Amino acid sequence: MRGRAGRKGKDEIGETYLCCRKGDLEDVVELMHADLPHVSSGLTTDKHRIQRALLEVISIKLVNSRESIDDYMKNTLLNVAGNSDSSTEEHVDNSLQDLLRLGFIERDEFDSFTATQLGKAVVASSLDPEDGAFVHREMQRTLRAFVMDGEMHILYTFTPVQELSMSVDWQVFRSEMEALDESGLRVMTFLGLKPTMINRMLVQPSLFIYLAGC
């Protein structure tokens, strides 16, 4: 467990107590004397991290204009650590445009940004903006054609969005598909999965990777 020993600007000295089992003492002492790992900004990964950060600060009303957004970016670890480059401003511009296009934020006649109800929901869900947009589209499709006479829609609705790395045994998939009742087959059709496509996966599994990327 970790926590805070004192408050910056208020306390000059802090005390901590570390409790461990006797068998872990050697590892704990080694950890205490080890060098601190290098700390880097999580915003350096790609523009999507900046996009998520901007949606959060707009949602909680920490920023509402381009000027305040620039000020916020200047105070991030990305900038303070000297890791910011010329592409950061471009990432910010692209991220704001994407958030507007996805309907997560709005801009009024005074060029002030506010988060929409959908944008606030994405922030509360802790999803990445693109995953949030995908889930929202799927929920809209569900509302248009919810198949209530079976349980297949429940399985689909609660499938994690991020699970793209798992391998699929298409032979098993086809066997399960052939055992579906009329309700289950309707759900498959609604999702765009056709028996002919499953048969193609059996002989060309790389097609699944292409479709998942789309």
VOPAGU-2260 file (C-alpha; in pm, 1 decimal, decimal comma):
REM VOPAGU-2260
SITE   aa  ch    i         X         Y         Z
SITE  MET   A    0       0,0       0,0       0,0
SITE  ARG   A    1     113,3     354,1     -58,8
SITE  GLY   A    2      -5,1     692,7      51,1
SITE  ARG   A    3      97,9    1046,2     143,4
SITE  ALA   A    4     318,1    1140,7     438,6
SITE  GLY   A    5     253,9    1509,7     491,2
SITE  ARG   A    6     138,2    1784,3     257,7
SITE  LYS   A    7     360,4    1984,6      24,3
SITE  GLY   A    8     402,7    2340,6     147,4
SITE  LYS   A    9     264,6    2258,5     493,0
SITE  ASP   A   10     489,1    1983,5     630,1
SITE  GLU   A   11     868,3    1966,4     613,1
SITE  ILE   A   12     899,8    1613,8     748,9
SITE  GLY   A   13     682,2    1309,0     698,7
SITE  GLU   A   14     698,8     965,9     859,8
SITE  THR   A   15     592,9     637,1     708,2
SITE  TYR   A   16     562,8     287,0     850,5
SITE  LEU   A   17     614,0     -11,6     624,7
SITE  CYS   A   18     477,6    -342,4     752,6
SITE  CYS   A   19     579,3    -667,0     586,3
SITE  ARG   A   20     628,5   -1035,5     654,1
SITE  LYS   A   21     971,2   -1151,4     766,1
SITE  GLY   A   22    1013,4   -1351,7     446,6
SITE  ASP   A   23     963,5   -1035,5     239,5
SITE  LEU   A   24    1205,5    -817,7     437,0
SITE  GLU   A   25    1503,7    -868,9     206,3
SITE  ASP   A   26    1301,2    -776,3    -102,6
SITE  VAL   A   27    1152,6    -474,3      76,8
SITE  VAL   A   28    1495,4    -340,3     180,7
SITE  GLU   A   29    1621,3    -388,8    -175,4
SITE  LEU   A   30    1319,2    -198,7    -307,8
SITE  MET   A   31    1376,7      87,8     -62,8
SITE  HIS   A   32    1735,1     132,9    -183,1
SITE  ALA   A   33    1662,6      86,5    -553,3
SITE  ASP   A   34    1677,8     373,8    -801,2
SITE  LEU   A   35    1349,6     543,6    -878,2
SITE  PRO   A   36    1211,0     447,5   -1220,2
SITE  HIS   A   37    1198,9     713,6   -1489,1
SITE  VAL   A   38     865,7     895,9   -1492,8
SITE  SER   A   39     724,0     994,6   -1830,1
SITE  SER   A   40     398,4    1151,9   -1940,7
SITE  GLY   A   41     116,6     920,8   -2043,3
SITE  LEU   A   42      25,7    1176,3   -2310,7
SITE  THR   A   43     332,9    1085,7   -2516,4
SITE  THR   A   44     176,7     760,6   -2641,8
SITE  ASP   A   45     -37,2     905,5   -2919,6
SITE  LYS   A   46    -299,4    1167,6   -2991,4
SITE  HIS   A   47    -574,4     947,8   -2843,0
SITE  ARG   A   48    -431,2     998,7   -2493,8
SITE  ILE   A   49    -444,8    1374,8   -2547,7
SITE  GLN   A   50    -799,5    1337,5   -2680,8
SITE  ARG   A   51    -909,4    1158,5   -2363,2
SITE  ALA   A   52    -734,6    1417,0   -2142,1
SITE  LEU   A   53    -902,2    1706,3   -2324,7
SITE  LEU   A   54   -1245,2    1544,9   -2295,7
SITE  GLU   A   55   -1194,5    1503,8   -1920,7
SITE  VAL   A   56   -1085,8    1862,4   -1850,9
SITE  ILE   A   57   -1364,4    2003,7   -2069,6
SITE  SER   A   58   -1618,3    1776,3   -1899,6
SITE  ILE   A   59   -1523,8    1893,4   -1548,6
SITE  LYS   A   60   -1513,7    2256,3   -1675,3
SITE  LEU   A   61   -1144,8    2300,4   -1595,9
SITE  VAL   A   62   -1104,3    2450,8   -1944,0
SITE  ASN   A   63   -1357,5    2597,5   -2186,3
SITE  SER   A   64   -1156,9    2787,3   -2449,7
SITE  ARG   A   65    -859,1    2727,0   -2674,7
SITE  GLU   A   66    -655,7    2968,4   -2463,4
SITE  SER   A   67    -729,3    2777,1   -2142,7
SITE  ILE   A   68    -660,7    2447,1   -2321,0
SITE  ASP   A   69    -317,5    2575,1   -2428,4
SITE  ASP   A   70    -253,1    2686,1   -2070,4
SITE  TYR   A   71    -353,9    2341,1   -1943,8
SITE  MET   A   72    -118,8    2168,2   -2189,9
SITE  LYS   A   73     169,4    2394,5   -2077,6
SITE  ASN   A   74     120,0    2267,7   -1721,6
SITE  THR   A   75     114,8    1896,9   -1806,8
SITE  LEU   A   76     408,7    1668,3   -1733,6
SITE  LEU   A   77     446,8    1632,6   -2109,5
SITE  ASN   A   78     546,1    1999,7   -2134,5
SITE  VAL   A   79     718,1    2039,2   -1796,0
SITE  ALA   A   80     947,8    1743,4   -1864,3
SITE  GLY   A   81    1047,4    1898,0   -2195,9
SITE  ASN   A   82     897,8    1612,9   -2399,2
SITE  SER   A   83     655,1    1832,6   -2589,7
SITE  ASP   A   84     730,5    1871,0   -2959,1
SITE  SER   A   85     585,5    2059,5   -3253,8
SITE  SER   A   86     332,1    1782,5   -3318,2
SITE  THR   A   87     160,7    1833,8   -2979,1
SITE  GLU   A   88     -30,9    2141,2   -3098,2
SITE  GLU   A   89    -139,1    1947,0   -3406,6
SITE  HIS   A   90    -255,6    1659,3   -3184,7
SITE  VAL   A   91    -459,2    1905,6   -2976,2
SITE  ASP   A   92    -621,3    2054,4   -3288,4
SITE  ASN   A   93    -702,4    1710,8   -3431,5
SITE  SER   A   94    -832,0    1587,2   -3096,8
SITE  LEU   A   95   -1069,9    1881,4   -3059,8
SITE  GLN   A   96   -1199,6    1827,3   -3412,9
SITE  ASP   A   97   -1251,2    1456,0   -3344,6
SITE  LEU   A   98   -1435,3    1527,8   -3017,8
SITE  LEU   A   99   -1662,3    1772,6   -3200,4
SITE  ARG   A  100   -1723,2    1523,5   -3483,1
SITE  LEU   A  101   -1804,8    1243,2   -3238,4
SITE  GLY   A  102   -2054,7    1465,3   -3056,1
SITE  PHE   A  103   -1863,4    1455,6   -2725,4
SITE  ILE   A  104   -1816,8    1832,5   -2703,2
SITE  GLU   A  105   -1989,6    2140,7   -2843,9
SITE  ARG   A  106   -1860,7    2487,0   -2933,3
SITE  ASP   A  107   -2081,1    2795,3   -2903,0
SITE  GLU   A  108   -2069,6    3125,6   -3087,9
SITE  PHE   A  109   -1803,1    3251,6   -2844,4
SITE  ASP   A  110   -1577,1    2953,8   -2928,2
SITE  SER   A  111   -1627,7    2809,5   -2580,2
SITE  PHE   A  112   -1620,7    2430,8   -2541,2
SITE  THR   A  113   -1866,0    2232,3   -2329,9
SITE  ALA   A  114   -1910,0    1857,0   -2292,6
SITE  THR   A  115   -2232,0    1700,9   -2419,1
SITE  GLN   A  116   -2428,5    1445,1   -2218,6
SITE  LEU   A  117   -2265,9    1175,2   -2431,3
SITE  GLY   A  118   -1919,2    1318,2   -2366,0
SITE  LYS   A  119   -1981,0    1320,7   -1990,2
SITE  ALA   A  120   -2101,3     959,7   -2008,8
SITE  VAL   A  121   -1781,1     854,5   -2187,4
SITE  VAL   A  122   -1572,8    1025,9   -1918,2
SITE  ALA   A  123   -1772,7     855,3   -1641,5
SITE  SER   A  124   -1734,5     516,5   -1814,3
SITE  SER   A  125   -1352,0     549,2   -1831,3
SITE  LEU   A  126   -1365,1     435,2   -2194,5
SITE  ASP   A  127   -1136,2     577,6   -2460,3
SITE  PRO   A  128   -1330,6     818,6   -2686,0
SITE  GLU   A  129   -1321,4     579,6   -2983,6
SITE  ASP   A  130   -1444,4     288,1   -2770,1
SITE  GLY   A  131   -1712,9     514,4   -2625,9
SITE  ALA   A  132   -1825,2     611,7   -2976,9
SITE  PHE   A  133   -1838,0     244,3   -3077,6
SITE  VAL   A  134   -2045,6     146,4   -2772,6
SITE  HIS   A  135   -2282,4     438,0   -2836,6
SITE  ARG   A  136   -2334,4     333,3   -3199,7
SITE  GLU   A  137   -2403,6     -25,0   -3091,4
SITE  MET   A  138   -2652,8      90,7   -2828,7
SITE  GLN   A  139   -2833,4     297,5   -3091,7
SITE  ARG   A  140   -2854,5      -8,5   -3317,6
SITE  THR   A  141   -2982,0    -211,9   -3023,9
SITE  LEU   A  142   -3259,7      38,2   -2954,0
SITE  ARG   A  143   -3373,4      13,8   -3316,8
SITE  ALA   A  144   -3394,0    -365,0   -3321,9
SITE  PHE   A  145   -3369,3    -532,1   -2984,2
SITE  VAL   A  146   -3441,2    -905,2   -3007,6
SITE  MET   A  147   -3631,4    -976,4   -2688,6
SITE  ASP   A  148   -3729,4   -1341,4   -2746,3
SITE  GLY   A  149   -3381,1   -1479,8   -2672,9
SITE  GLU   A  150   -3067,8   -1417,4   -2468,8
SITE  MET   A  151   -2816,9   -1366,9   -2751,2
SITE  HIS   A  152   -2846,4    -986,2   -2737,2
SITE  ILE   A  153   -2744,7    -991,4   -2368,2
SITE  LEU   A  154   -2425,9   -1183,0   -2450,8
SITE  TYR   A  155   -2338,5    -936,7   -2726,1
SITE  THR   A  156   -2417,6    -626,6   -2521,1
SITE  PHE   A  157   -2186,4    -731,8   -2236,4
SITE  THR   A  158   -1893,9    -847,7   -2452,0
SITE  PRO   A  159   -1585,9    -632,3   -2367,5
SITE  VAL   A  160   -1500,0    -393,9   -2650,9
SITE  GLN   A  161   -1124,9    -423,7   -2605,7
SITE  GLU   A  162   -1100,0    -800,9   -2659,3
SITE  LEU   A  163    -955,4    -798,8   -3012,6
SITE  SER   A  164    -647,3   -1014,5   -2949,9
SITE  MET   A  165    -825,6   -1343,5   -2878,2
SITE  SER   A  166    -808,1   -1622,9   -3131,8
SITE  VAL   A  167   -1133,8   -1771,1   -3259,8
SITE  ASP   A  168   -1182,7   -2138,0   -3342,6
SITE  TRP   A  169   -1409,0   -2089,7   -3642,2
SITE  GLN   A  170   -1495,9   -2459,4   -3657,0
SITE  VAL   A  171   -1642,1   -2434,8   -3306,5
SITE  PHE   A  172   -1802,1   -2102,9   -3398,2
SITE  ARG   A  173   -1977,5   -2258,5   -3697,2
SITE  SER   A  174   -2095,8   -2555,7   -3488,3
SITE  GLU   A  175   -2244,5   -2316,8   -3232,0
SITE  MET   A  176   -2402,7   -2110,9   -3510,1
SITE  GLU   A  177   -2567,6   -2417,1   -3661,3
SITE  ALA   A  178   -2721,1   -2494,3   -3321,3
SITE  LEU   A  179   -2879,5   -2148,9   -3285,5
SITE  ASP   A  180   -3255,3   -2111,8   -3291,2
SITE  GLU   A  181   -3442,3   -1859,9   -3505,3
SITE  SER   A  182   -3398,6   -1583,0   -3245,9
SITE  GLY   A  183   -3021,7   -1631,5   -3229,3
SITE  LEU   A  184   -2990,1   -1631,1   -3607,2
SITE  ARG   A  185   -3182,0   -1302,3   -3623,5
SITE  VAL   A  186   -2934,9   -1146,9   -3380,7
SITE  MET   A  187   -2645,2   -1268,5   -3596,4
SITE  THR   A  188   -2802,2   -1118,8   -3905,7
SITE  PHE   A  189   -2868,2    -794,1   -3721,8
SITE  LEU   A  190   -2496,5    -775,8   -3629,9
SITE  GLY   A  191   -2394,3    -835,2   -3990,1
SITE  LEU   A  192   -2268,2   -1191,3   -3939,4
SITE  LYS   A  193   -2378,4   -1422,1   -4217,6
SITE  PRO   A  194   -2321,3   -1799,7   -4243,5
SITE  THR   A  195   -2129,0   -1746,2   -4567,3
SITE  MET   A  196   -1888,8   -1515,4   -4384,6
SITE  ILE   A  197   -1829,4   -1774,4   -4109,6
SITE  ASN   A  198   -1753,7   -2037,1   -4374,4
SITE  ARG   A  199   -1500,6   -1800,5   -4530,4
SITE  MET   A  200   -1333,5   -1755,9   -4190,4
SITE  LEU   A  201   -1272,6   -2130,3   -4177,1
SITE  VAL   A  202   -1056,0   -2116,2   -4488,1
SITE  GLN   A  203    -928,3   -1757,0   -4454,6
SITE  PRO   A  204    -894,4   -1658,6   -4083,3
SITE  SER   A  205    -682,1   -1352,0   -4169,7
SITE  LEU   A  206   -1003,6   -1193,5   -4301,0
SITE  PHE   A  207   -1121,3   -1165,6   -3939,2
SITE  ILE   A  208    -818,9    -953,4   -3850,0
SITE  TYR   A  209    -898,2    -723,1   -4143,2
SITE  LEU   A  210   -1264,6    -691,5   -4043,9
SITE  ALA   A  211   -1175,9    -626,3   -3680,2
SITE  GLY   A  212    -944,7    -345,4   -3790,2
SITE  CYS   A  213   -1228,3    -187,7   -3987,7
